[in-house]
Amino acid sequence: MKRIYLARDLTQAQLVVNLLEQQFIPAKIENAHQSSGLGELAVSYPEVWLTREPDAERARSIIAGFEAQARSQVADTICPECEEINPANFEWCWACKADLS
Ligand SMILES: [Zn+2]
């Protein structure tokens, strides 16, 4: 067993596990039950663990791709012409074809 990823929340952890399993890399979520009890000092985040350590290198590159995609989704671009929201990697507005670069 090897820990490969510390997720922000359970949804993100599950997304990573799904991605890995699509590539035939068995993985599971640990620490999924987050305690919100009073007096709890440390916030625990869900962890993604690999069943087989030799998968770590492939898993890391899959996760790197996932993170790059997640970042580009966060940084949307608003078209200066029509104010439609475009993904950050778009060079032209999908709605009015204005230049976004
Ligand atoms: Zn536009």
Backbone and ligand atoms as CSV (ligand in chain L), in Angstrom:
chain,resi,resn,atom,element,x,y,z
A,1,MET,N,N,0.832,-1.199,0.000
A,1,MET,CA,C,0.000,0.000,0.000
A,1,MET,C,C,0.871,1.254,0.000
A,2,LYS,N,N,0.453,2.234,-0.790
A,2,LYS,CA,C,1.234,3.458,-0.876
A,2,LYS,C,C,0.288,4.638,-1.035
A,3,ARG,N,N,0.506,5.687,-0.243
A,3,ARG,CA,C,-0.341,6.865,-0.386
A,3,ARG,C,C,0.139,7.678,-1.578
A,4,ILE,N,N,-0.778,8.044,-2.451
A,4,ILE,CA,C,-0.392,8.729,-3.692
A,4,ILE,C,C,-0.973,10.130,-3.763
A,5,TYR,N,N,-2.037,10.399,-3.007
A,5,TYR,CA,C,-2.705,11.683,-3.195
A,5,TYR,C,C,-3.477,12.079,-1.951
A,6,LEU,N,N,-3.422,13.352,-1.643
A,6,LEU,CA,C,-4.206,13.917,-0.551
A,6,LEU,C,C,-5.251,14.819,-1.191
A,7,ALA,N,N,-6.506,14.450,-1.052
A,7,ALA,CA,C,-7.564,15.176,-1.748
A,7,ALA,C,C,-8.143,16.286,-0.888
A,8,ARG,N,N,-8.734,17.265,-1.560
A,8,ARG,CA,C,-9.362,18.392,-0.878
A,8,ARG,C,C,-10.662,17.937,-0.206
A,9,ASP,N,N,-11.372,17.059,-0.888
A,9,ASP,CA,C,-12.609,16.532,-0.328
A,9,ASP,C,C,-12.884,15.154,-0.932
A,10,LEU,N,N,-13.944,14.549,-0.470
A,10,LEU,CA,C,-14.242,13.178,-0.863
A,10,LEU,C,C,-14.576,13.060,-2.349
A,11,THR,N,N,-15.235,14.080,-2.896
A,11,THR,CA,C,-15.580,14.058,-4.318
A,11,THR,C,C,-14.320,13.996,-5.165
A,12,GLN,N,N,-13.333,14.839,-4.790
A,12,GLN,CA,C,-12.070,14.869,-5.522
A,12,GLN,C,C,-11.333,13.531,-5.391
A,13,ALA,N,N,-11.351,12.979,-4.180
A,13,ALA,CA,C,-10.696,11.684,-3.947
A,13,ALA,C,C,-11.325,10.609,-4.836
A,14,GLN,N,N,-12.658,10.625,-4.919
A,14,GLN,CA,C,-13.348,9.619,-5.725
A,14,GLN,C,C,-13.036,9.792,-7.215
A,15,LEU,N,N,-12.921,11.043,-7.665
A,15,LEU,CA,C,-12.556,11.317,-9.055
A,15,LEU,C,C,-11.192,10.721,-9.386
A,16,VAL,N,N,-10.235,10.907,-8.474
A,16,VAL,CA,C,-8.890,10.387,-8.696
A,16,VAL,C,C,-8.915,8.856,-8.745
A,17,VAL,N,N,-9.653,8.247,-7.819
A,17,VAL,CA,C,-9.751,6.780,-7.807
A,17,VAL,C,C,-10.356,6.278,-9.117
A,18,ASN,N,N,-11.405,6.967,-9.591
A,18,ASN,CA,C,-12.039,6.565,-10.850
A,18,ASN,C,C,-11.055,6.642,-12.017
A,19,LEU,N,N,-10.293,7.748,-12.063
A,19,LEU,CA,C,-9.302,7.933,-13.131
A,19,LEU,C,C,-8.270,6.812,-13.118
A,20,LEU,N,N,-7.794,6.485,-11.916
A,20,LEU,CA,C,-6.774,5.433,-11.787
A,20,LEU,C,C,-7.346,4.085,-12.209
A,21,GLU,N,N,-8.569,3.817,-11.793
A,21,GLU,CA,C,-9.166,2.518,-12.119
A,21,GLU,C,C,-9.446,2.379,-13.607
A,22,GLN,N,N,-9.716,3.520,-14.267
A,22,GLN,CA,C,-9.867,3.478,-15.734
A,22,GLN,C,C,-8.576,3.009,-16.402
A,23,GLN,N,N,-7.452,3.287,-15.742
A,23,GLN,CA,C,-6.143,2.871,-16.268
A,23,GLN,C,C,-5.686,1.560,-15.620
A,24,PHE,N,N,-6.611,0.845,-15.005
A,24,PHE,CA,C,-6.344,-0.459,-14.397
A,24,PHE,C,C,-5.342,-0.372,-13.252
A,25,ILE,N,N,-5.405,0.726,-12.528
A,25,ILE,CA,C,-4.579,0.870,-11.334
A,25,ILE,C,C,-5.509,0.813,-10.124
A,26,PRO,N,N,-5.449,-0.277,-9.370
A,26,PRO,CA,C,-6.347,-0.367,-8.217
A,26,PRO,C,C,-5.963,0.632,-7.122
A,27,ALA,N,N,-6.970,1.329,-6.617
A,27,ALA,CA,C,-6.723,2.339,-5.600
A,27,ALA,C,C,-7.927,2.416,-4.684
A,28,LYS,N,N,-7.707,2.933,-3.487
A,28,LYS,CA,C,-8.848,3.109,-2.590
A,28,LYS,C,C,-8.674,4.354,-1.736
A,29,ILE,N,N,-9.787,4.782,-1.177
A,29,ILE,CA,C,-9.793,5.999,-0.354
A,29,ILE,C,C,-9.658,5.606,1.113
A,30,GLU,N,N,-8.744,6.271,1.783
A,30,GLU,CA,C,-8.618,6.111,3.237
A,30,GLU,C,C,-8.981,7.435,3.895
A,31,ASN,N,N,-9.314,7.350,5.155
A,31,ASN,CA,C,-9.557,8.580,5.913
A,31,ASN,C,C,-10.802,9.305,5.397
A,32,ALA,N,N,-11.753,8.543,4.862
A,32,ALA,CA,C,-12.894,9.148,4.183
A,32,ALA,C,C,-13.882,9.779,5.159
A,33,HIS,N,N,-13.924,9.259,6.350
A,33,HIS,CA,C,-14.925,9.763,7.291
A,33,HIS,C,C,-14.336,10.906,8.092
A,34,GLN,N,N,-14.615,12.100,7.640
A,34,GLN,CA,C,-14.033,13.258,8.285
A,34,GLN,C,C,-14.788,13.578,9.561
A,35,SER,N,N,-14.036,13.699,10.609
A,35,SER,CA,C,-14.642,14.040,11.889
A,35,SER,C,C,-14.848,15.540,11.984
A,36,SER,N,N,-16.021,15.926,12.419
A,36,SER,CA,C,-16.256,17.349,12.631
A,36,SER,C,C,-16.599,17.603,14.082
A,37,GLY,N,N,-16.159,16.685,14.931
A,37,GLY,CA,C,-16.477,16.799,16.352
A,37,GLY,C,C,-15.809,18.003,16.989
A,38,LEU,N,N,-16.413,18.505,17.998
A,38,LEU,CA,C,-15.834,19.636,18.715
A,38,LEU,C,C,-14.526,19.202,19.371
A,39,GLY,N,N,-13.581,20.119,19.393
A,39,GLY,CA,C,-12.301,19.815,20.002
A,39,GLY,C,C,-11.360,19.094,19.053
A,40,GLU,N,N,-11.823,18.873,17.837
A,40,GLU,CA,C,-10.969,18.231,16.837
A,40,GLU,C,C,-9.985,19.272,16.311
A,41,LEU,N,N,-8.704,19.046,16.497
A,41,LEU,CA,C,-7.725,20.060,16.100
A,41,LEU,C,C,-7.340,19.910,14.635
A,42,ALA,N,N,-7.029,18.702,14.249
A,42,ALA,CA,C,-6.547,18.490,12.894
A,42,ALA,C,C,-7.713,18.149,11.975
A,43,VAL,N,N,-7.794,18.849,10.867
A,43,VAL,CA,C,-8.779,18.509,9.846
A,43,VAL,C,C,-8.163,17.409,8.990
A,44,SER,N,N,-8.874,16.331,8.833
A,44,SER,CA,C,-8.307,15.238,8.039
A,44,SER,C,C,-8.893,15.269,6.637
A,45,TYR,N,N,-8.028,15.067,5.679
A,45,TYR,CA,C,-8.445,15.048,4.280
A,45,TYR,C,C,-8.433,13.612,3.775
A,46,PRO,N,N,-9.333,13.291,2.843
A,46,PRO,CA,C,-9.322,11.934,2.305
A,46,PRO,C,C,-8.030,11.658,1.540
A,47,GLU,N,N,-7.507,10.457,1.693
A,47,GLU,CA,C,-6.257,10.073,1.046
A,47,GLU,C,C,-6.541,8.982,0.022
A,48,VAL,N,N,-5.818,9.044,-1.088
A,48,VAL,CA,C,-5.915,7.981,-2.087
A,48,VAL,C,C,-4.675,7.106,-1.972
A,49,TRP,N,N,-4.920,5.826,-1.804
A,49,TRP,CA,C,-3.837,4.858,-1.633
A,49,TRP,C,C,-3.838,3.871,-2.795
A,50,LEU,N,N,-2.627,3.540,-3.246
A,50,LEU,CA,C,-2.474,2.516,-4.275
A,50,LEU,C,C,-2.337,1.152,-3.618
A,51,THR,N,N,-2.949,0.162,-4.244
A,51,THR,CA,C,-2.806,-1.197,-3.750
A,51,THR,C,C,-1.418,-1.742,-4.086
A,52,ARG,N,N,-0.935,-1.383,-5.271
A,52,ARG,CA,C,0.364,-1.907,-5.729
A,52,ARG,C,C,1.361,-0.761,-5.869
A,53,GLU,N,N,2.439,-0.820,-5.116
A,53,GLU,CA,C,3.422,0.259,-5.162
A,53,GLU,C,C,4.025,0.523,-6.538
A,54,PRO,N,N,4.291,-0.521,-7.347
A,54,PRO,CA,C,4.886,-0.257,-8.674
A,54,PRO,C,C,4.013,0.608,-9.587
A,55,ASP,N,N,2.739,0.791,-9.236
A,55,ASP,CA,C,1.862,1.653,-10.039
A,55,ASP,C,C,2.118,3.135,-9.796
A,56,ALA,N,N,2.956,3.453,-8.793
A,56,ALA,CA,C,3.057,4.840,-8.335
A,56,ALA,C,C,3.448,5.811,-9.446
A,57,GLU,N,N,4.385,5.415,-10.284
A,57,GLU,CA,C,4.872,6.347,-11.308
A,57,GLU,C,C,3.762,6.690,-12.307
A,58,ARG,N,N,3.052,5.666,-12.776
A,58,ARG,CA,C,1.941,5.915,-13.708
A,58,ARG,C,C,0.839,6.718,-13.030
A,59,ALA,N,N,0.567,6.372,-11.780
A,59,ALA,CA,C,-0.494,7.062,-11.047
A,59,ALA,C,C,-0.170,8.546,-10.909
A,60,ARG,N,N,1.097,8.850,-10.646
A,60,ARG,CA,C,1.488,10.259,-10.484
A,60,ARG,C,C,1.250,11.054,-11.764
A,61,SER,N,N,1.558,10.463,-12.910
A,61,SER,CA,C,1.373,11.214,-14.146
A,61,SER,C,C,-0.118,11.383,-14.453
A,62,ILE,N,N,-0.924,10.388,-14.101
A,62,ILE,CA,C,-2.376,10.521,-14.292
A,62,ILE,C,C,-2.913,11.636,-13.397
A,63,ILE,N,N,-2.430,11.671,-12.151
A,63,ILE,CA,C,-2.903,12.682,-11.207
A,63,ILE,C,C,-2.421,14.076,-11.625
A,64,ALA,N,N,-1.204,14.157,-12.157
A,64,ALA,CA,C,-0.700,15.455,-12.629
A,64,ALA,C,C,-1.601,15.996,-13.734
A,65,GLY,N,N,-2.040,15.122,-14.630
A,65,GLY,CA,C,-2.961,15.533,-15.687
A,65,GLY,C,C,-4.296,15.989,-15.121
A,66,PHE,N,N,-4.762,15.271,-14.135
A,66,PHE,CA,C,-6.023,15.617,-13.470
A,66,PHE,C,C,-5.933,17.007,-12.830
A,67,GLU,N,N,-4.802,17.264,-12.158
A,67,GLU,CA,C,-4.655,18.550,-11.481
A,67,GLU,C,C,-4.539,19.705,-12.473
A,68,ALA,N,N,-3.829,19.468,-13.573
A,68,ALA,CA,C,-3.696,20.516,-14.589
A,68,ALA,C,C,-5.067,20.859,-15.153
A,69,GLN,N,N,-5.878,19.829,-15.379
A,69,GLN,CA,C,-7.220,20.042,-15.914
A,69,GLN,C,C,-8.080,20.782,-14.894
A,70,ALA,N,N,-7.957,20.394,-13.619
A,70,ALA,CA,C,-8.756,21.039,-12.573
A,70,ALA,C,C,-8.412,22.521,-12.477
A,71,ARG,N,N,-7.117,22.838,-12.614
A,71,ARG,CA,C,-6.703,24.238,-12.544
A,71,ARG,C,C,-7.276,25.042,-13.706
A,72,SER,N,N,-7.245,24.450,-14.908
A,72,SER,CA,C,-7.712,25.206,-16.067
A,72,SER,C,C,-9.218,25.422,-15.990
A,73,GLN,N,N,-9.917,24.501,-15.293
A,73,GLN,CA,C,-11.363,24.680,-15.145
A,73,GLN,C,C,-11.682,25.806,-14.175
A,74,VAL,N,N,-10.813,25.980,-13.197
A,74,VAL,CA,C,-11.052,27.021,-12.201
A,74,VAL,C,C,-10.875,28.401,-12.827
A,75,ALA,N,N,-9.807,28.529,-13.636
A,75,ALA,CA,C,-9.468,29.839,-14.178
A,75,ALA,C,C,-10.213,30.085,-15.484
A,76,ASP,N,N,-11.497,30.327,-15.398
A,76,ASP,CA,C,-12.268,30.638,-16.591
A,76,ASP,C,C,-11.961,32.054,-17.072
A,77,THR,N,N,-12.159,32.253,-18.371
A,77,THR,CA,C,-11.968,33.573,-18.955
A,77,THR,C,C,-13.327,34.125,-19.363
A,78,ILE,N,N,-13.550,35.374,-19.037
A,78,ILE,CA,C,-14.812,36.004,-19.446
A,78,ILE,C,C,-14.548,36.807,-20.715
A,79,CYS,N,N,-15.349,36.563,-21.720
A,79,CYS,CA,C,-15.166,37.228,-23.003
A,79,CYS,C,C,-15.382,38.736,-22.856
A,80,PRO,N,N,-14.421,39.529,-23.336
A,80,PRO,CA,C,-14.576,40.993,-23.219
A,80,PRO,C,C,-15.675,41.536,-24.133
A,81,GLU,N,N,-16.055,40.776,-25.154
A,81,GLU,CA,C,-17.063,41.257,-26.107
A,81,GLU,C,C,-18.484,40.941,-25.660
A,82,CYS,N,N,-18.723,39.663,-25.332
A,82,CYS,CA,C,-20.110,39.259,-25.046
A,82,CYS,C,C,-20.308,38.782,-23.614
A,83,GLU,N,N,-19.229,38.719,-22.827
A,83,GLU,CA,C,-19.285,38.349,-21.416
A,83,GLU,C,C,-19.695,36.911,-21.172
A,84,GLU,N,N,-19.587,36.054,-22.185
A,84,GLU,CA,C,-19.782,34.626,-21.961
A,84,GLU,C,C,-18.541,34.074,-21.257
A,85,ILE,N,N,-18.742,33.014,-20.457
A,85,ILE,CA,C,-17.612,32.390,-19.762
A,85,ILE,C,C,-17.002,31.315,-20.660
A,86,ASN,N,N,-15.667,31.419,-20.833
A,86,ASN,CA,C,-14.928,30.458,-21.653
A,86,ASN,C,C,-13.896,29.740,-20.800
A,87,PRO,N,N,-13.626,28.450,-21.099
A,87,PRO,CA,C,-12.520,27.770,-20.425
A,87,PRO,C,C,-11.211,28.506,-20.698
A,88,ALA,N,N,-10.291,28.461,-19.726
A,88,ALA,CA,C,-9.069,29.263,-19.810
A,88,ALA,C,C,-8.217,28.925,-21.029
A,89,ASN,N,N,-8.339,27.688,-21.550
A,89,ASN,CA,C,-7.478,27.302,-22.672
A,89,ASN,C,C,-8.072,27.675,-24.031
A,90,PHE,N,N,-9.217,28.327,-24.050
A,90,PHE,CA,C,-9.811,28.741,-25.321
A,90,PHE,C,C,-9.121,30.004,-25.842
A,91,GLU,N,N,-8.794,30.001,-27.137
A,91,GLU,CA,C,-8.154,31.186,-27.722
A,91,GLU,C,C,-9.190,32.160,-28.275
A,92,TRP,N,N,-10.336,31.600,-28.666
A,92,TRP,CA,C,-11.420,32.440,-29.163
A,92,TRP,C,C,-12.681,32.146,-28.379
A,93,CYS,N,N,-13.496,33.144,-28.185
A,93,CYS,CA,C,-14.774,32.958,-27.509
A,93,CYS,C,C,-15.638,31.972,-28.281
A,94,TRP,N,N,-16.210,30.990,-27.565
A,94,TRP,CA,C,-17.041,29.999,-28.244
A,94,TRP,C,C,-18.331,30.620,-28.773
A,95,ALA,N,N,-18.748,31.729,-28.183
A,95,ALA,CA,C,-20.038,32.312,-28.549
A,95,ALA,C,C,-19.924,33.326,-29.681
A,96,CYS,N,N,-18.950,34.232,-29.568
A,96,CYS,CA,C,-18.895,35.315,-30.560
A,96,CYS,C,C,-17.573,35.351,-31.336
A,97,LYS,N,N,-16.663,34.389,-31.024
A,97,LYS,CA,C,-15.380,34.266,-31.743
A,97,LYS,C,C,-14.423,35.429,-31.521
A,98,ALA,N,N,-14.649,36.199,-30.468
A,98,ALA,CA,C,-13.695,37.268,-30.131
A,98,ALA,C,C,-12.372,36.650,-29.685
A,99,ASP,N,N,-11.283,37.357,-29.907
A,99,ASP,CA,C,-9.948,36.903,-29.523
A,99,ASP,C,C,-9.784,37.031,-28.012
A,100,LEU,N,N,-9.469,35.923,-27.340
A,100,LEU,CA,C,-9.337,35.947,-25.878
A,100,LEU,C,C,-7.886,36.012,-25.414
A,101,SER,N,N,-6.949,35.907,-26.342
A,101,SER,CA,C,-5.552,35.813,-25.910
A,101,SER,C,C,-4.956,37.188,-25.614
L,1,ZN,ZN,ZN,-17.722,36.402,-26.765
